[in-house]
Amino acid sequence: MANYAVIKDGIVTNVIIAESQEIAELVTGRICVEYTDENPATIGWFYNGISFIAPVIEEPTEQTPTE
């Protein structure tokens, strides 16, 4: 068994466990890519055809009111 990221338009839309990539793709009807601890993935991450990329989340900045 292995972990697979389900890819749609370059974005991980789901993660599943399957016996093989072929089975994962057959069940989901999508491209599936195996991920590991060394090349992690989770829902919302990007896939560029080689590796997974975490999205950049910007922290909101505190703005002081102007008078």
C-alpha positions as CSV (number, residue, x, y, z in Angstrom):
1,M,0.0,0.0,0.0
2,A,1.2,3.5,-0.8
3,N,-0.1,7.1,-0.3
4,Y,-1.2,8.9,-3.5
5,A,-2.2,12.5,-4.1
6,V,-5.1,12.9,-6.5
7,I,-4.3,15.8,-8.9
8,K,-6.7,18.1,-10.8
9,D,-5.3,21.1,-12.7
10,G,-2.0,20.9,-10.9
11,I,-3.6,20.9,-7.4
12,V,-3.9,18.1,-4.9
13,T,-7.7,17.6,-4.4
14,N,-7.5,14.5,-2.3
15,V,-5.1,11.9,-0.8
16,I,-5.8,8.2,-0.8
17,I,-4.1,4.9,0.0
18,A,-4.0,2.3,-2.8
19,E,-2.2,-0.9,-3.8
20,S,-0.7,0.8,-6.9
21,Q,-0.8,4.0,-9.0
22,E,-2.8,2.2,-11.6
23,I,-5.5,1.3,-9.1
24,A,-5.6,4.8,-7.6
25,E,-6.1,6.3,-11.0
26,L,-8.7,3.7,-12.0
27,V,-10.7,4.4,-8.8
28,T,-10.5,8.2,-8.9
29,G,-10.5,8.8,-12.7
30,R,-7.7,11.3,-12.1
31,I,-3.9,11.5,-12.3
32,C,-2.4,10.2,-9.0
33,V,1.1,10.7,-7.8
34,E,2.7,8.8,-4.9
35,Y,3.9,10.9,-2.0
36,T,6.3,10.1,0.8
37,D,7.7,11.6,3.9
38,E,10.6,12.9,1.8
39,N,8.2,14.4,-0.8
40,P,5.0,15.2,1.2
41,A,1.7,16.3,-0.1
42,T,-1.7,17.3,1.3
43,I,-4.9,18.7,-0.1
44,G,-4.5,22.2,-1.5
45,W,-0.8,21.8,-2.4
46,F,0.5,22.2,-6.0
47,Y,2.1,19.6,-8.2
48,N,4.4,20.8,-10.9
49,G,5.0,17.4,-12.5
50,I,8.1,16.7,-10.4
51,S,7.4,17.6,-6.8
52,F,4.7,18.9,-4.5
53,I,4.7,22.6,-3.4
54,A,3.0,23.9,-0.3
55,P,0.9,27.0,-0.9
56,V,2.2,30.3,0.4
57,I,-0.1,31.6,3.2
58,E,0.3,35.2,3.9
59,E,-0.3,36.3,7.5
60,P,-2.6,39.3,7.8
61,T,-0.7,42.4,8.8
62,E,-2.1,44.6,11.6
63,Q,-2.9,48.0,10.3
64,T,-3.2,51.0,12.6
65,P,-6.1,53.4,12.0
66,T,-5.3,56.7,10.5
67,E,-6.7,59.9,11.9
